[in-house]
Amino acid sequence: AIKNYDFLHSNFEYVGRNLLRNKQFMLGAVSIDGDYLKYASKKIKKDKDVVKAAVKRSRTSLRYADKELKNDKEVIMSALENHSVYGYDRKYIDLIIRALDVCTKEELKEALCGRK
């Protein structure tokens, strides 16, 4: 488990490559700050579990995900889950537009409103 959050936050860019390739480490890191996905290895940026955890924490971290996952339905739905925390901005509107391409109306309504 990652324990010294303040130290890690201010020094994350210096974390060793082996850790940036380690799924468990990166799952812990993106659960603290989704934008740590920026530093992950290419392999980790293709890992759906890590990307979903990152976008649940910070939907803006989607920009660091592998190209294929940026349009993945599960990833988009995970990013939509945190809308109430961040409000509505241009990136959120772009995310909803992307969701319209991969989600049904009912799935989108559930993600945005919490009901079907």
Phi and psi in radians as a Rosetta constraint file:
Dihedral C 1 N 2 CA 2 C 2 CIRCULARHARMONIC -1.516 0.35
Dihedral N 2 CA 2 C 2 N 3 CIRCULARHARMONIC 2.142 0.35
Dihedral C 2 N 3 CA 3 C 3 CIRCULARHARMONIC -1.921 0.35
Dihedral N 3 CA 3 C 3 N 4 CIRCULARHARMONIC -0.747 0.35
Dihedral C 3 N 4 CA 4 C 4 CIRCULARHARMONIC -1.603 0.35
Dihedral N 4 CA 4 C 4 N 5 CIRCULARHARMONIC 1.414 0.35
Dihedral C 4 N 5 CA 5 C 5 CIRCULARHARMONIC -1.105 0.35
Dihedral N 5 CA 5 C 5 N 6 CIRCULARHARMONIC -0.749 0.35
Dihedral C 5 N 6 CA 6 C 6 CIRCULARHARMONIC -1.097 0.35
Dihedral N 6 CA 6 C 6 N 7 CIRCULARHARMONIC -0.789 0.35
Dihedral C 6 N 7 CA 7 C 7 CIRCULARHARMONIC -1.105 0.35
Dihedral N 7 CA 7 C 7 N 8 CIRCULARHARMONIC -0.793 0.35
Dihedral C 7 N 8 CA 8 C 8 CIRCULARHARMONIC -1.074 0.35
Dihedral N 8 CA 8 C 8 N 9 CIRCULARHARMONIC -0.763 0.35
Dihedral C 8 N 9 CA 9 C 9 CIRCULARHARMONIC -1.058 0.35
Dihedral N 9 CA 9 C 9 N 10 CIRCULARHARMONIC -0.750 0.35
Dihedral C 9 N 10 CA 10 C 10 CIRCULARHARMONIC -1.425 0.35
Dihedral N 10 CA 10 C 10 N 11 CIRCULARHARMONIC -0.180 0.35
Dihedral C 10 N 11 CA 11 C 11 CIRCULARHARMONIC -2.223 0.35
Dihedral N 11 CA 11 C 11 N 12 CIRCULARHARMONIC 0.276 0.35
Dihedral C 11 N 12 CA 12 C 12 CIRCULARHARMONIC -1.060 0.35
Dihedral N 12 CA 12 C 12 N 13 CIRCULARHARMONIC -0.597 0.35
Dihedral C 12 N 13 CA 13 C 13 CIRCULARHARMONIC -1.120 0.35
Dihedral N 13 CA 13 C 13 N 14 CIRCULARHARMONIC -0.241 0.35
Dihedral C 13 N 14 CA 14 C 14 CIRCULARHARMONIC -1.744 0.35
Dihedral N 14 CA 14 C 14 N 15 CIRCULARHARMONIC 0.072 0.35
Dihedral C 14 N 15 CA 15 C 15 CIRCULARHARMONIC -1.091 0.35
Dihedral N 15 CA 15 C 15 N 16 CIRCULARHARMONIC 2.470 0.35
Dihedral C 15 N 16 CA 16 C 16 CIRCULARHARMONIC -1.108 0.35
Dihedral N 16 CA 16 C 16 N 17 CIRCULARHARMONIC 2.647 0.35
Dihedral C 16 N 17 CA 17 C 17 CIRCULARHARMONIC -1.018 0.35
Dihedral N 17 CA 17 C 17 N 18 CIRCULARHARMONIC -0.617 0.35
Dihedral C 17 N 18 CA 18 C 18 CIRCULARHARMONIC -1.063 0.35
Dihedral N 18 CA 18 C 18 N 19 CIRCULARHARMONIC -0.671 0.35
Dihedral C 18 N 19 CA 19 C 19 CIRCULARHARMONIC -1.249 0.35
Dihedral N 19 CA 19 C 19 N 20 CIRCULARHARMONIC -0.606 0.35
Dihedral C 19 N 20 CA 20 C 20 CIRCULARHARMONIC -1.235 0.35
Dihedral N 20 CA 20 C 20 N 21 CIRCULARHARMONIC -0.212 0.35
Dihedral C 20 N 21 CA 21 C 21 CIRCULARHARMONIC -1.771 0.35
Dihedral N 21 CA 21 C 21 N 22 CIRCULARHARMONIC -0.061 0.35
Dihedral C 21 N 22 CA 22 C 22 CIRCULARHARMONIC -1.601 0.35
Dihedral N 22 CA 22 C 22 N 23 CIRCULARHARMONIC 2.027 0.35
Dihedral C 22 N 23 CA 23 C 23 CIRCULARHARMONIC -1.039 0.35
Dihedral N 23 CA 23 C 23 N 24 CIRCULARHARMONIC -0.796 0.35
Dihedral C 23 N 24 CA 24 C 24 CIRCULARHARMONIC -1.117 0.35
Dihedral N 24 CA 24 C 24 N 25 CIRCULARHARMONIC -0.732 0.35
Dihedral C 24 N 25 CA 25 C 25 CIRCULARHARMONIC -1.080 0.35
Dihedral N 25 CA 25 C 25 N 26 CIRCULARHARMONIC -0.814 0.35
Dihedral C 25 N 26 CA 26 C 26 CIRCULARHARMONIC -1.195 0.35
Dihedral N 26 CA 26 C 26 N 27 CIRCULARHARMONIC -0.585 0.35
Dihedral C 26 N 27 CA 27 C 27 CIRCULARHARMONIC -1.048 0.35
Dihedral N 27 CA 27 C 27 N 28 CIRCULARHARMONIC -0.757 0.35
Dihedral C 27 N 28 CA 28 C 28 CIRCULARHARMONIC -1.135 0.35
Dihedral N 28 CA 28 C 28 N 29 CIRCULARHARMONIC -0.718 0.35
Dihedral C 28 N 29 CA 29 C 29 CIRCULARHARMONIC -1.150 0.35
Dihedral N 29 CA 29 C 29 N 30 CIRCULARHARMONIC -0.840 0.35
Dihedral C 29 N 30 CA 30 C 30 CIRCULARHARMONIC -1.252 0.35
Dihedral N 30 CA 30 C 30 N 31 CIRCULARHARMONIC -0.311 0.35
Dihedral C 30 N 31 CA 31 C 31 CIRCULARHARMONIC -1.302 0.35
Dihedral N 31 CA 31 C 31 N 32 CIRCULARHARMONIC -0.320 0.35
Dihedral C 31 N 32 CA 32 C 32 CIRCULARHARMONIC -1.513 0.35
Dihedral N 32 CA 32 C 32 N 33 CIRCULARHARMONIC -0.831 0.35
Dihedral C 32 N 33 CA 33 C 33 CIRCULARHARMONIC -2.589 0.35
Dihedral N 33 CA 33 C 33 N 34 CIRCULARHARMONIC 1.921 0.35
Dihedral C 33 N 34 CA 34 C 34 CIRCULARHARMONIC -1.016 0.35
Dihedral N 34 CA 34 C 34 N 35 CIRCULARHARMONIC -0.463 0.35
Dihedral C 34 N 35 CA 35 C 35 CIRCULARHARMONIC -1.284 0.35
Dihedral N 35 CA 35 C 35 N 36 CIRCULARHARMONIC -0.117 0.35
Dihedral C 35 N 36 CA 36 C 36 CIRCULARHARMONIC -1.122 0.35
Dihedral N 36 CA 36 C 36 N 37 CIRCULARHARMONIC -0.270 0.35
Dihedral C 36 N 37 CA 37 C 37 CIRCULARHARMONIC -0.990 0.35
Dihedral N 37 CA 37 C 37 N 38 CIRCULARHARMONIC -0.466 0.35
Dihedral C 37 N 38 CA 38 C 38 CIRCULARHARMONIC -0.929 0.35
Dihedral N 38 CA 38 C 38 N 39 CIRCULARHARMONIC -0.639 0.35
Dihedral C 38 N 39 CA 39 C 39 CIRCULARHARMONIC -1.592 0.35
Dihedral N 39 CA 39 C 39 N 40 CIRCULARHARMONIC -0.133 0.35
Dihedral C 39 N 40 CA 40 C 40 CIRCULARHARMONIC -1.161 0.35
Dihedral N 40 CA 40 C 40 N 41 CIRCULARHARMONIC 2.757 0.35
Dihedral C 40 N 41 CA 41 C 41 CIRCULARHARMONIC -1.186 0.35
Dihedral N 41 CA 41 C 41 N 42 CIRCULARHARMONIC 2.848 0.35
Dihedral C 41 N 42 CA 42 C 42 CIRCULARHARMONIC -1.010 0.35
Dihedral N 42 CA 42 C 42 N 43 CIRCULARHARMONIC -0.685 0.35
Dihedral C 42 N 43 CA 43 C 43 CIRCULARHARMONIC -1.082 0.35
Dihedral N 43 CA 43 C 43 N 44 CIRCULARHARMONIC -0.763 0.35
Dihedral C 43 N 44 CA 44 C 44 CIRCULARHARMONIC -1.183 0.35
Dihedral N 44 CA 44 C 44 N 45 CIRCULARHARMONIC -0.611 0.35
Dihedral C 44 N 45 CA 45 C 45 CIRCULARHARMONIC -1.188 0.35
Dihedral N 45 CA 45 C 45 N 46 CIRCULARHARMONIC -0.232 0.35
Dihedral C 45 N 46 CA 46 C 46 CIRCULARHARMONIC -1.705 0.35
Dihedral N 46 CA 46 C 46 N 47 CIRCULARHARMONIC -0.070 0.35
Dihedral C 46 N 47 CA 47 C 47 CIRCULARHARMONIC -1.471 0.35
Dihedral N 47 CA 47 C 47 N 48 CIRCULARHARMONIC 1.995 0.35
Dihedral C 47 N 48 CA 48 C 48 CIRCULARHARMONIC -1.057 0.35
Dihedral N 48 CA 48 C 48 N 49 CIRCULARHARMONIC -0.683 0.35
Dihedral C 48 N 49 CA 49 C 49 CIRCULARHARMONIC -1.081 0.35
Dihedral N 49 CA 49 C 49 N 50 CIRCULARHARMONIC -0.784 0.35
Dihedral C 49 N 50 CA 50 C 50 CIRCULARHARMONIC -1.171 0.35
Dihedral N 50 CA 50 C 50 N 51 CIRCULARHARMONIC -0.775 0.35
Dihedral C 50 N 51 CA 51 C 51 CIRCULARHARMONIC -1.130 0.35
Dihedral N 51 CA 51 C 51 N 52 CIRCULARHARMONIC -0.729 0.35
Dihedral C 51 N 52 CA 52 C 52 CIRCULARHARMONIC -1.065 0.35
Dihedral N 52 CA 52 C 52 N 53 CIRCULARHARMONIC -0.747 0.35
Dihedral C 52 N 53 CA 53 C 53 CIRCULARHARMONIC -1.098 0.35
Dihedral N 53 CA 53 C 53 N 54 CIRCULARHARMONIC -0.690 0.35
Dihedral C 53 N 54 CA 54 C 54 CIRCULARHARMONIC -1.144 0.35
Dihedral N 54 CA 54 C 54 N 55 CIRCULARHARMONIC -0.832 0.35
Dihedral C 54 N 55 CA 55 C 55 CIRCULARHARMONIC -1.271 0.35
Dihedral N 55 CA 55 C 55 N 56 CIRCULARHARMONIC -0.406 0.35
Dihedral C 55 N 56 CA 56 C 56 CIRCULARHARMONIC -1.160 0.35
Dihedral N 56 CA 56 C 56 N 57 CIRCULARHARMONIC -0.587 0.35
Dihedral C 56 N 57 CA 57 C 57 CIRCULARHARMONIC -1.434 0.35
Dihedral N 57 CA 57 C 57 N 58 CIRCULARHARMONIC -0.698 0.35
Dihedral C 57 N 58 CA 58 C 58 CIRCULARHARMONIC -2.632 0.35
Dihedral N 58 CA 58 C 58 N 59 CIRCULARHARMONIC 1.866 0.35
Dihedral C 58 N 59 CA 59 C 59 CIRCULARHARMONIC -1.090 0.35
Dihedral N 59 CA 59 C 59 N 60 CIRCULARHARMONIC -0.404 0.35
Dihedral C 59 N 60 CA 60 C 60 CIRCULARHARMONIC -1.196 0.35
Dihedral N 60 CA 60 C 60 N 61 CIRCULARHARMONIC -0.298 0.35
Dihedral C 60 N 61 CA 61 C 61 CIRCULARHARMONIC -1.194 0.35
Dihedral N 61 CA 61 C 61 N 62 CIRCULARHARMONIC -0.202 0.35
Dihedral C 61 N 62 CA 62 C 62 CIRCULARHARMONIC -0.983 0.35
Dihedral N 62 CA 62 C 62 N 63 CIRCULARHARMONIC -0.514 0.35
Dihedral C 62 N 63 CA 63 C 63 CIRCULARHARMONIC -1.111 0.35
Dihedral N 63 CA 63 C 63 N 64 CIRCULARHARMONIC -0.337 0.35
Dihedral C 63 N 64 CA 64 C 64 CIRCULARHARMONIC -1.638 0.35
Dihedral N 64 CA 64 C 64 N 65 CIRCULARHARMONIC -0.151 0.35
Dihedral C 64 N 65 CA 65 C 65 CIRCULARHARMONIC -1.271 0.35
Dihedral N 65 CA 65 C 65 N 66 CIRCULARHARMONIC 2.802 0.35
Dihedral C 65 N 66 CA 66 C 66 CIRCULARHARMONIC -1.036 0.35
Dihedral N 66 CA 66 C 66 N 67 CIRCULARHARMONIC 2.577 0.35
Dihedral C 66 N 67 CA 67 C 67 CIRCULARHARMONIC -0.904 0.35
Dihedral N 67 CA 67 C 67 N 68 CIRCULARHARMONIC -0.755 0.35
Dihedral C 67 N 68 CA 68 C 68 CIRCULARHARMONIC -1.139 0.35
Dihedral N 68 CA 68 C 68 N 69 CIRCULARHARMONIC -0.635 0.35
Dihedral C 68 N 69 CA 69 C 69 CIRCULARHARMONIC -1.309 0.35
Dihedral N 69 CA 69 C 69 N 70 CIRCULARHARMONIC -0.346 0.35
Dihedral C 69 N 70 CA 70 C 70 CIRCULARHARMONIC -1.113 0.35
Dihedral N 70 CA 70 C 70 N 71 CIRCULARHARMONIC -0.388 0.35
Dihedral C 70 N 71 CA 71 C 71 CIRCULARHARMONIC -1.986 0.35
Dihedral N 71 CA 71 C 71 N 72 CIRCULARHARMONIC 0.260 0.35
Dihedral C 71 N 72 CA 72 C 72 CIRCULARHARMONIC -1.384 0.35
Dihedral N 72 CA 72 C 72 N 73 CIRCULARHARMONIC 2.290 0.35
Dihedral C 72 N 73 CA 73 C 73 CIRCULARHARMONIC -1.002 0.35
Dihedral N 73 CA 73 C 73 N 74 CIRCULARHARMONIC -0.814 0.35
Dihedral C 73 N 74 CA 74 C 74 CIRCULARHARMONIC -1.117 0.35
Dihedral N 74 CA 74 C 74 N 75 CIRCULARHARMONIC -0.687 0.35
Dihedral C 74 N 75 CA 75 C 75 CIRCULARHARMONIC -1.160 0.35
Dihedral N 75 CA 75 C 75 N 76 CIRCULARHARMONIC -0.790 0.35
Dihedral C 75 N 76 CA 76 C 76 CIRCULARHARMONIC -1.086 0.35
Dihedral N 76 CA 76 C 76 N 77 CIRCULARHARMONIC -0.745 0.35
Dihedral C 76 N 77 CA 77 C 77 CIRCULARHARMONIC -1.108 0.35
Dihedral N 77 CA 77 C 77 N 78 CIRCULARHARMONIC -0.666 0.35
Dihedral C 77 N 78 CA 78 C 78 CIRCULARHARMONIC -1.108 0.35
Dihedral N 78 CA 78 C 78 N 79 CIRCULARHARMONIC -0.701 0.35
Dihedral C 78 N 79 CA 79 C 79 CIRCULARHARMONIC -1.149 0.35
Dihedral N 79 CA 79 C 79 N 80 CIRCULARHARMONIC -0.619 0.35
Dihedral C 79 N 80 CA 80 C 80 CIRCULARHARMONIC -1.223 0.35
Dihedral N 80 CA 80 C 80 N 81 CIRCULARHARMONIC -0.388 0.35
Dihedral C 80 N 81 CA 81 C 81 CIRCULARHARMONIC -1.064 0.35
Dihedral N 81 CA 81 C 81 N 82 CIRCULARHARMONIC -0.478 0.35
Dihedral C 81 N 82 CA 82 C 82 CIRCULARHARMONIC -1.724 0.35
Dihedral N 82 CA 82 C 82 N 83 CIRCULARHARMONIC 0.367 0.35
Dihedral C 82 N 83 CA 83 C 83 CIRCULARHARMONIC -1.071 0.35
Dihedral N 83 CA 83 C 83 N 84 CIRCULARHARMONIC -0.611 0.35
Dihedral C 83 N 84 CA 84 C 84 CIRCULARHARMONIC -1.215 0.35
Dihedral N 84 CA 84 C 84 N 85 CIRCULARHARMONIC -0.412 0.35
Dihedral C 84 N 85 CA 85 C 85 CIRCULARHARMONIC -1.317 0.35
Dihedral N 85 CA 85 C 85 N 86 CIRCULARHARMONIC -0.632 0.35
Dihedral C 85 N 86 CA 86 C 86 CIRCULARHARMONIC -1.871 0.35
Dihedral N 86 CA 86 C 86 N 87 CIRCULARHARMONIC -0.169 0.35
Dihedral C 86 N 87 CA 87 C 87 CIRCULARHARMONIC 1.363 0.35
Dihedral N 87 CA 87 C 87 N 88 CIRCULARHARMONIC -2.909 0.35
Dihedral C 87 N 88 CA 88 C 88 CIRCULARHARMONIC -1.929 0.35
Dihedral N 88 CA 88 C 88 N 89 CIRCULARHARMONIC 2.051 0.35
Dihedral C 88 N 89 CA 89 C 89 CIRCULARHARMONIC -2.327 0.35
Dihedral N 89 CA 89 C 89 N 90 CIRCULARHARMONIC -3.096 0.35
Dihedral C 89 N 90 CA 90 C 90 CIRCULARHARMONIC -1.048 0.35
Dihedral N 90 CA 90 C 90 N 91 CIRCULARHARMONIC -0.714 0.35
Dihedral C 90 N 91 CA 91 C 91 CIRCULARHARMONIC -1.141 0.35
Dihedral N 91 CA 91 C 91 N 92 CIRCULARHARMONIC -0.617 0.35
Dihedral C 91 N 92 CA 92 C 92 CIRCULARHARMONIC -1.205 0.35
Dihedral N 92 CA 92 C 92 N 93 CIRCULARHARMONIC -0.715 0.35
Dihedral C 92 N 93 CA 93 C 93 CIRCULARHARMONIC -1.082 0.35
Dihedral N 93 CA 93 C 93 N 94 CIRCULARHARMONIC -0.745 0.35
Dihedral C 93 N 94 CA 94 C 94 CIRCULARHARMONIC -1.053 0.35
Dihedral N 94 CA 94 C 94 N 95 CIRCULARHARMONIC -0.680 0.35
Dihedral C 94 N 95 CA 95 C 95 CIRCULARHARMONIC -1.134 0.35
Dihedral N 95 CA 95 C 95 N 96 CIRCULARHARMONIC -0.719 0.35
Dihedral C 95 N 96 CA 96 C 96 CIRCULARHARMONIC -1.125 0.35
Dihedral N 96 CA 96 C 96 N 97 CIRCULARHARMONIC -0.723 0.35
Dihedral C 96 N 97 CA 97 C 97 CIRCULARHARMONIC -1.070 0.35
Dihedral N 97 CA 97 C 97 N 98 CIRCULARHARMONIC -0.743 0.35
Dihedral C 97 N 98 CA 98 C 98 CIRCULARHARMONIC -1.084 0.35
Dihedral N 98 CA 98 C 98 N 99 CIRCULARHARMONIC -0.691 0.35
Dihedral C 98 N 99 CA 99 C 99 CIRCULARHARMONIC -1.121 0.35
Dihedral N 99 CA 99 C 99 N 100 CIRCULARHARMONIC -0.600 0.35
Dihedral C 99 N 100 CA 100 C 100 CIRCULARHARMONIC -1.064 0.35
Dihedral N 100 CA 100 C 100 N 101 CIRCULARHARMONIC -0.469 0.35
Dihedral C 100 N 101 CA 101 C 101 CIRCULARHARMONIC -1.355 0.35
Dihedral N 101 CA 101 C 101 N 102 CIRCULARHARMONIC -0.417 0.35
Dihedral C 101 N 102 CA 102 C 102 CIRCULARHARMONIC -2.107 0.35
Dihedral N 102 CA 102 C 102 N 103 CIRCULARHARMONIC -0.186 0.35
Dihedral C 102 N 103 CA 103 C 103 CIRCULARHARMONIC -1.999 0.35
Dihedral N 103 CA 103 C 103 N 104 CIRCULARHARMONIC 2.679 0.35
Dihedral C 103 N 104 CA 104 C 104 CIRCULARHARMONIC -1.361 0.35
Dihedral N 104 CA 104 C 104 N 105 CIRCULARHARMONIC 2.879 0.35
Dihedral C 104 N 105 CA 105 C 105 CIRCULARHARMONIC -1.041 0.35
Dihedral N 105 CA 105 C 105 N 106 CIRCULARHARMONIC -0.711 0.35
Dihedral C 105 N 106 CA 106 C 106 CIRCULARHARMONIC -1.155 0.35
Dihedral N 106 CA 106 C 106 N 107 CIRCULARHARMONIC -0.727 0.35
Dihedral C 106 N 107 CA 107 C 107 CIRCULARHARMONIC -1.121 0.35
Dihedral N 107 CA 107 C 107 N 108 CIRCULARHARMONIC -0.724 0.35
Dihedral C 107 N 108 CA 108 C 108 CIRCULARHARMONIC -1.158 0.35
Dihedral N 108 CA 108 C 108 N 109 CIRCULARHARMONIC -0.741 0.35
Dihedral C 108 N 109 CA 109 C 109 CIRCULARHARMONIC -1.075 0.35
Dihedral N 109 CA 109 C 109 N 110 CIRCULARHARMONIC -0.740 0.35
Dihedral C 109 N 110 CA 110 C 110 CIRCULARHARMONIC -1.105 0.35
Dihedral N 110 CA 110 C 110 N 111 CIRCULARHARMONIC -0.750 0.35
Dihedral C 110 N 111 CA 111 C 111 CIRCULARHARMONIC -1.144 0.35
Dihedral N 111 CA 111 C 111 N 112 CIRCULARHARMONIC -0.679 0.35
Dihedral C 111 N 112 CA 112 C 112 CIRCULARHARMONIC -1.479 0.35
Dihedral N 112 CA 112 C 112 N 113 CIRCULARHARMONIC -0.569 0.35
Dihedral C 112 N 113 CA 113 C 113 CIRCULARHARMONIC -2.001 0.35
Dihedral N 113 CA 113 C 113 N 114 CIRCULARHARMONIC -0.181 0.35
Dihedral C 113 N 114 CA 114 C 114 CIRCULARHARMONIC 1.359 0.35
Dihedral N 114 CA 114 C 114 N 115 CIRCULARHARMONIC 0.285 0.35
Dihedral C 114 N 115 CA 115 C 115 CIRCULARHARMONIC -2.654 0.35
Dihedral N 115 CA 115 C 115 N 116 CIRCULARHARMONIC 2.863 0.35
